[in-house]
Amino acid sequence: MAVSEHKMSTRHGHHALVRVVTPKPLTESPAARYVWAVARLALGWVFLWAFLDKLFGLGHETPAAKAWTKGGSPTEGFLKFSPKGPLAGFYHDIAGAAWADWLFMIGLGGIGAALILGIGMRIAAAGGAALLVMMWSATLPPENNVVMDDHLIYAVLIVGLALVSAGDTLGLGRGWAKVPLVKRLPILK
């Protein structure tokens, strides 16, 4: 509960102290904090799993022979064969480029680690939303809906996770916020 105090004047010239008690916002309730934390961990695992699968070729989407550690390209398969729609040419052109592979893998690993640990949530939200919107734009229009697909839903979710400080519950967010560099540069929170 939040309590605020206000001085009020009565009609007889006396002053009275009025206390106003308001409930905490729903996002601050313990149940809501844990639901947001579990959503953060789940989305973090989506990113981290994609990173690990592409890095080591764990056989889910990436065969072992096409692992990044064995010379495979994490962007080539998807960007060469999946893009359609108005941006297909752009994505075909960058398929397999070393710089695209590095940015993609740094993004997947960094976003996944930030979400799992609950630190750097603001940067993870911005980078994750950008990456997800780019993945959505590679296959326009989406297969199951005229506009909406899971990439856009995840993009909204990752921004929401940062806005409610989901890294503070079941994560290292509170301690991370006390680091001097993070205090000086709040974007790192």
C-alpha positions in Angstrom: 0.0 0.0 0.0 1.2 3.5 -0.8 0.5 6.1 1.9 0.5 9.9 1.2 -0.1 12.6 3.7 -1.7 16.0 2.9 -2.2 19.1 5.1 -5.7 20.3 4.8 -7.4 23.4 6.3 -10.7 23.1 8.0 -13.4 25.8 7.8 -12.5 26.9 11.3 -8.9 27.6 10.3 -7.4 24.5 11.9 -5.0 22.2 10.0 -5.6 18.6 9.7 -3.3 15.9 8.4 -5.1 13.5 6.0 -3.6 10.2 5.1 -4.6 8.7 1.8 -3.9 5.0 1.4 -3.9 3.6 -2.2 -3.3 0.0 -3.2 0.0 -0.9 -5.0 -0.4 -1.3 -8.8 -1.2 -4.8 -9.8 2.2 -5.2 -11.4 3.8 -4.8 -8.0 1.9 -7.7 -6.3 4.0 -10.7 -5.5 2.0 -12.9 -7.9 2.4 -10.5 -10.8 6.1 -10.1 -10.2 6.6 -13.9 -10.3 4.5 -14.2 -13.5 6.6 -11.5 -15.2 9.8 -13.2 -13.9 8.7 -16.6 -15.3 7.8 -14.9 -18.7 11.2 -13.3 -18.7 12.9 -16.6 -18.1 10.8 -18.4 -20.7 11.6 -15.7 -23.4 15.2 -15.7 -22.3 15.4 -19.5 -22.9 13.9 -19.0 -26.4 16.8 -16.7 -27.3 19.4 -18.7 -25.5 18.3 -22.0 -27.0 18.4 -20.5 -30.6 21.9 -19.2 -29.8 23.1 -22.6 -28.5 21.5 -24.6 -31.3 23.1 -22.4 -34.0 26.4 -22.3 -32.2 26.8 -26.1 -31.6 24.3 -27.6 -34.0 22.3 -29.4 -31.4 20.0 -30.9 -34.0 16.8 -29.1 -33.3 16.8 -26.5 -36.1 20.5 -26.7 -36.9 22.2 -30.0 -37.8 25.6 -30.6 -36.2 27.3 -30.3 -39.5 26.0 -26.8 -40.0 26.9 -25.5 -36.5 28.6 -22.1 -36.4 31.5 -23.7 -34.6 32.0 -26.0 -37.6 32.0 -23.2 -40.2 28.2 -23.0 -40.8 26.4 -19.8 -41.1 23.6 -19.0 -38.6 21.9 -16.6 -41.0 22.3 -18.3 -44.4 19.7 -21.0 -44.2 16.8 -18.8 -43.0 17.7 -15.6 -45.0 18.4 -17.5 -48.2 15.3 -19.6 -48.3 12.6 -18.1 -46.1 12.2 -14.4 -46.9 9.3 -13.4 -49.0 7.5 -10.2 -49.6 8.8 -6.6 -50.0 12.0 -7.1 -48.1 13.0 -10.5 -49.5 15.8 -9.1 -51.7 17.4 -7.2 -48.8 17.5 -10.4 -46.6 18.7 -12.6 -49.5 21.6 -10.1 -50.0 22.8 -10.4 -46.4 22.3 -14.2 -46.0 25.6 -15.7 -44.8 27.5 -12.4 -44.5 30.0 -12.7 -41.7 29.0 -9.4 -40.2 25.3 -10.5 -40.2 26.3 -13.8 -38.6 28.2 -12.1 -35.8 25.5 -9.5 -35.1 22.8 -12.1 -35.1 24.7 -14.5 -32.8 25.8 -11.6 -30.4 22.2 -10.5 -30.4 20.7 -13.9 -29.6 23.3 -14.7 -27.0 23.3 -11.3 -25.3 19.5 -11.0 -25.2 19.1 -14.5 -23.9 21.7 -14.0 -21.2 20.3 -10.6 -20.2 16.8 -12.1 -19.9 17.9 -15.2 -18.0 20.0 -13.1 -15.6 17.6 -10.2 -15.3 20.2 -7.6 -16.1 20.5 -5.1 -18.9 16.8 -5.4 -19.5 16.5 -2.0 -21.2 19.1 -2.8 -23.8 17.8 -6.4 -24.2 14.3 -5.0 -24.8 15.5 -2.6 -27.4 17.7 -5.1 -29.2 15.3 -8.0 -28.8 12.4 -6.0 -30.1 14.5 -4.8 -33.1 15.7 -8.3 -33.9 12.2 -9.8 -33.6 10.6 -7.1 -35.8 13.3 -7.8 -38.4 12.6 -11.5 -38.3 8.8 -10.7 -38.7 9.6 -8.4 -41.6 11.5 -11.1 -43.4 8.4 -13.2 -44.0 5.7 -10.6 -44.9 2.9 -11.3 -44.9 3.0 -13.7 -42.0 1.8 -17.3 -42.7 -1.1 -17.5 -40.2 -2.4 -14.0 -40.0 -2.5 -10.9 -42.2 -0.2 -8.9 -39.9 0.4 -10.5 -36.5 2.7 -13.4 -35.6 4.7 -14.6 -32.6 7.6 -12.3 -33.4 5.6 -9.2 -32.8 4.0 -10.7 -29.7 7.5 -11.5 -28.3 8.6 -7.9 -29.2 5.8 -6.4 -27.2 6.4 -8.9 -24.3 10.2 -8.1 -24.1 9.4 -4.3 -23.9 6.8 -5.0 -21.2 9.3 -7.1 -19.2 11.7 -4.1 -19.1 9.0 -1.7 -18.2 7.9 -3.7 -15.1 11.5 -4.4 -14.0 11.0 -8.1 -14.4 14.7 -8.7 -13.8 14.2 -7.8 -10.1 12.3 -11.0 -9.3 14.1 -14.3 -9.7 17.0 -12.3 -11.3 19.9 -10.1 -10.5 18.2 -6.9 -11.5 18.1 -5.2 -8.1 21.9 -5.8 -7.5 22.7 -4.8 -11.0 20.9 -1.5 -10.6 23.3 -0.7 -7.7 26.5 -1.1 -9.8 28.1 2.4 -10.1 28.3 2.2 -13.9 24.6 1.3 -14.1 23.7 4.1 -11.7 25.6 6.5 -14.0 24.2 5.1 -17.2 20.6 4.0 -16.5 20.2 2.6 -20.0 22.2 -0.3 -18.8 19.6 -1.2 -16.2 
